[in-house]
Amino acid sequence: STWGDFKNVGGNTTPLGLCYLAGALRRNKVEVCIDDAFVLRRSIAQIVDSIRNYCPDIIGISSTSILFEDVKGLAKSIKEHFSLPLIIGGPHVTISPEDAMKSGFFDYGVIGEGEHSIVEIVQYSKGERPLDSIKGIIFRDGKLLKRTGSRPVVNDLDSLPLPAIDLLPPLGKYSPQAFTYRNRPVGYIITS
């Protein structure tokens, strides 16, 4: 709804960050699903139905700053229908953690790279570790927001599992950004 007449301008690139998070969860024997509601153009009601059908224990949402108002509306609806922990990740919470959390809809915010933090939040939810031991998050403690220490950057990229791109809709649904010269399905190859 943010874009109005411009909703078809630009591209829809694969959410590679989400795929890396899913890969990290899978490596730790956590069942995971990616519902790329943006590229599938799902309404909030359709997203709520998808959550109801999947029956997750935790829900995570990634957001840029420009989409954050829409994401807050989604989070509000999720909280009205489910009593599940809700995690916000992505660029907005990374650059403005307190702003991302002040709406009250999110229980945890992952600041920066989340491949380790997301696994540790799941471990916390199972009673396997204390919440304040998880680096790189902001969380709600009653009415207070608490930030843990910064998580070090992952220097050994080979230590990360492969991204779970098989959880995405067909790659033909993705297209390059508007500044590219052709509108074709796109995927990424990252090398080091």
C-alpha positions as CSV (number, residue, x, y, z in Angstrom):
1,S,0.0,0.0,0.0
2,T,3.0,2.3,0.5
3,W,3.7,2.7,-3.2
4,G,0.2,3.3,-4.7
5,D,0.5,3.9,-8.4
6,F,4.2,3.1,-8.3
7,K,3.8,-0.5,-6.9
8,N,5.0,-2.0,-10.1
9,V,8.1,0.3,-10.6
10,G,11.4,-1.1,-9.6
11,G,12.5,-4.7,-9.0
12,N,11.8,-7.5,-6.6
13,T,15.1,-9.1,-5.7
14,T,15.5,-12.3,-3.8
15,P,15.6,-11.9,0.0
16,L,19.0,-13.4,0.3
17,G,19.4,-12.3,4.0
18,L,16.2,-14.3,4.9
19,C,17.6,-17.3,3.0
20,Y,20.8,-17.1,5.1
21,L,18.8,-16.9,8.3
22,A,16.7,-19.9,7.2
23,G,19.9,-21.8,6.4
24,A,21.3,-21.1,9.9
25,L,18.1,-22.3,11.5
26,R,18.1,-25.5,9.4
27,R,21.6,-26.2,10.3
28,N,20.4,-26.2,13.9
29,K,17.5,-28.5,13.2
30,V,14.8,-25.8,13.3
31,E,11.9,-26.2,10.9
32,V,11.6,-22.9,9.0
33,C,9.4,-21.4,6.3
34,I,9.8,-18.2,4.2
35,D,6.7,-16.5,3.1
36,D,7.9,-13.7,0.8
37,A,4.6,-11.7,1.0
38,F,6.1,-8.7,-0.8
39,V,6.9,-10.5,-4.0
40,L,3.8,-12.6,-3.8
41,R,1.8,-9.4,-3.2
42,R,-0.1,-11.0,-0.3
43,S,-2.6,-8.9,1.8
44,I,-2.4,-8.8,5.6
45,A,-5.3,-11.2,5.7
46,Q,-3.5,-13.7,3.4
47,I,-0.4,-13.5,5.6
48,V,-2.4,-14.1,8.7
49,D,-4.0,-17.2,7.0
50,S,-0.5,-18.4,6.0
51,I,0.6,-18.1,9.6
52,R,-2.5,-19.9,10.8
53,N,-1.8,-22.8,8.3
54,Y,1.9,-23.1,9.2
55,C,1.5,-22.9,13.0
56,P,4.9,-21.4,13.8
57,D,6.4,-21.0,17.3
58,I,8.1,-17.7,16.4
59,I,7.5,-15.2,13.6
60,G,10.3,-13.0,12.1
61,I,9.8,-10.0,9.8
62,S,12.5,-8.1,7.9
63,S,12.0,-4.5,7.1
64,T,13.6,-1.6,5.4
65,S,12.9,1.9,6.7
66,I,10.7,2.8,3.8
67,L,8.4,-0.2,4.4
68,F,8.4,0.1,8.2
69,E,5.0,1.7,8.5
70,D,3.4,-1.2,6.5
71,V,5.4,-3.7,8.5
72,K,4.0,-2.2,11.8
73,G,0.5,-2.6,10.4
74,L,1.3,-6.3,9.6
75,A,2.8,-6.8,13.1
76,K,-0.2,-5.2,14.7
77,S,-2.5,-7.6,12.9
78,I,-0.3,-10.6,13.8
79,K,-0.4,-9.7,17.4
80,E,-4.2,-9.3,17.3
81,H,-4.5,-12.9,15.9
82,F,-1.7,-14.8,17.6
83,S,0.2,-14.7,20.9
84,L,3.6,-15.6,19.4
85,P,6.9,-13.9,19.8
86,L,7.6,-11.5,17.0
87,I,11.1,-10.6,15.8
88,I,12.0,-7.6,13.7
89,G,15.2,-7.7,11.7
90,G,16.6,-6.0,8.7
91,P,18.0,-2.5,7.9
92,H,15.5,-0.5,9.8
93,V,16.0,-2.1,13.2
94,T,19.7,-2.1,12.6
95,I,19.9,1.7,12.1
96,S,17.2,2.6,14.5
97,P,16.6,-0.1,17.1
98,E,14.6,1.9,19.6
99,D,12.4,3.4,16.9
100,A,11.7,-0.1,15.5
101,M,10.7,-1.4,19.0
102,K,8.7,1.6,20.3
103,S,5.5,0.5,18.6
104,G,5.2,-2.3,21.1
105,F,4.4,-5.0,18.4
106,F,7.8,-6.6,18.4
107,D,9.3,-8.7,21.2
108,Y,12.9,-8.9,19.9
109,G,14.9,-6.9,17.4
110,V,18.0,-8.3,15.7
111,I,20.6,-5.6,15.1
112,G,23.0,-6.3,12.2
113,E,23.8,-9.8,11.0
114,G,21.3,-12.2,12.4
115,E,22.5,-15.7,11.5
116,H,23.7,-16.4,15.0
117,S,21.2,-14.2,16.9
118,I,18.1,-15.9,15.3
119,V,19.3,-19.3,16.3
120,E,20.1,-18.1,19.8
121,I,16.6,-16.5,20.2
122,V,15.1,-19.9,19.2
123,Q,17.3,-21.6,21.8
124,Y,16.1,-19.0,24.4
125,S,12.5,-19.7,23.5
126,K,13.1,-23.4,24.3
127,G,14.7,-22.5,27.7
128,E,18.2,-23.4,26.5
129,R,19.9,-20.1,27.2
130,P,19.3,-16.8,28.9
131,L,18.0,-13.9,26.8
132,D,20.7,-11.4,27.9
133,S,23.4,-13.8,26.7
134,I,22.4,-13.2,23.1
135,K,24.6,-10.5,21.4
136,G,23.2,-8.1,18.9
137,I,19.6,-7.8,20.0
138,I,17.2,-5.4,21.6
139,F,14.3,-6.8,23.6
140,R,11.4,-5.8,25.7
141,D,11.7,-6.3,29.5
142,G,8.3,-5.2,30.8
143,K,8.1,-1.6,29.7
144,L,11.8,-1.1,29.3
145,L,13.9,-1.8,26.2
146,K,17.2,-3.5,26.7
147,R,20.1,-3.9,24.3
148,T,22.7,-6.5,24.6
149,G,26.3,-6.0,23.5
150,S,27.2,-5.8,19.8
151,R,27.6,-9.1,17.9
152,P,31.0,-9.4,16.2
153,V,30.9,-9.4,12.4
154,V,31.1,-12.9,10.8
155,N,34.6,-12.8,9.2
156,D,34.6,-16.5,8.1
157,L,31.8,-16.5,5.6
158,D,32.5,-20.1,4.8
159,S,31.3,-20.9,8.3
160,L,27.8,-19.8,7.3
161,P,25.5,-22.4,5.8
162,L,24.2,-22.1,2.3
163,P,21.2,-19.9,1.9
164,A,17.9,-21.8,1.8
165,I,16.7,-20.4,-1.5
166,D,14.6,-23.5,-2.0
167,L,12.1,-22.0,0.4
168,L,11.4,-19.0,-1.9
169,P,8.7,-18.8,-4.5
170,P,9.9,-19.6,-8.1
171,L,12.8,-17.4,-8.9
172,G,10.9,-16.2,-12.0
173,K,8.9,-14.0,-9.6
174,Y,12.0,-11.9,-8.9
175,S,13.3,-9.2,-11.1
176,P,16.3,-6.8,-11.1
177,Q,16.1,-3.3,-9.7
178,A,14.9,-0.5,-12.0
179,F,18.4,0.7,-12.8
180,T,19.2,-2.4,-14.7
181,Y,18.6,-2.4,-18.4
182,R,16.3,-5.5,-18.7
183,N,13.4,-6.8,-16.6
184,R,14.4,-10.5,-16.3
185,P,14.4,-13.0,-13.4
186,V,17.4,-12.5,-11.3
187,G,19.4,-14.4,-8.8
188,Y,22.7,-13.6,-7.0
189,I,26.1,-15.2,-7.0
190,I,28.3,-14.1,-4.1
191,T,32.0,-14.9,-4.2
192,S,34.9,-14.1,-2.0
